[in-house]
Amino acid sequence: MSTTSGGTMAIDSTVRDSTVGNSRTRDRQKTAARLLKSTANNFYDSEVDIDWDQPWVDGLRFMPDNRISLYGTALWNTLTPEQRIELGRNEIVSILSFGIYAELFLSGNLLRVATTSGLSDHSLYALAEIGEEARHSLMFGRAIEKMGRGPVLRPRPMITLAHLAQFLPVGPATYGTILLIEEVLDRAQREAMHDEGIQPHLRQLMKIHVLEEARHITYAREELVRGMARLGPVRRALHRVILAGAANFTFLALVHPSVYRSVGIRPVRGFVTAVTSETFARNSTFASDAMIRFFQDAGMLEGRVTKRLWKMTRAVPDDLVL
């Protein structure tokens, strides 16, 4: 009798797991189908939707002053209005250059998703998103070219690390890293695209990026939640630590130290001043507030090591207790 009971329990458990798995698959396909339709109905091409032949507008900025890394510091007070605009120009070049690297990293992971999911809506949406990310990189490249600057190249070790990361299994840490990059840029761009003091080319670039990235953010959020539900406690802890480590790197990597040379400031001095300032903490929190709250709800902020790493970013909202 005990054997029959145990067998029945095992069968019930298998059926229950299968039912949950099928439900998740159906939800994933429904989301993908909806995002595919949205992609087809809301398509932008920066070669058509941005007039790159129009010159920059004299006196307009490239970034809001309060989002420039040195804002509010003693070094900022030494800069002329023209130097502040020039620093903003160089910082946006650095951010867009980082964005291109990030889009390439993202596309590599999406390609792995597409090749392992068959001809489902899920895999087709991954391909559609790769196409959008490629157009975003082209758009960023055109903007950098128009600013008369070359792209800000990242160090070889960083590139090597990104290549090695492609060998890790796609999971919650992968989608969390995607959200780190996309949501941080999204929040800053949503603010700047409504600022009439910003160059119109960049405002239109940001509008296109925000509208299309909204789909990517939805996709990554839902995949992260599904991924966490599938993992056991040890693997969940590992993904949480990887994501927290990636967060520390991302906030520091957006603005390359070389940008400070454009206004006569030594790179090391500019970088140290920027990352130790209240502006760094305030801007990091502003850009990632909603994302960090989502991570908490998704179970990505649990664990002593994870919490310590997130506190090191200085991006955690004051009212969120870790």
Disulfide bonds with the S-S distance in Angstrom:
none
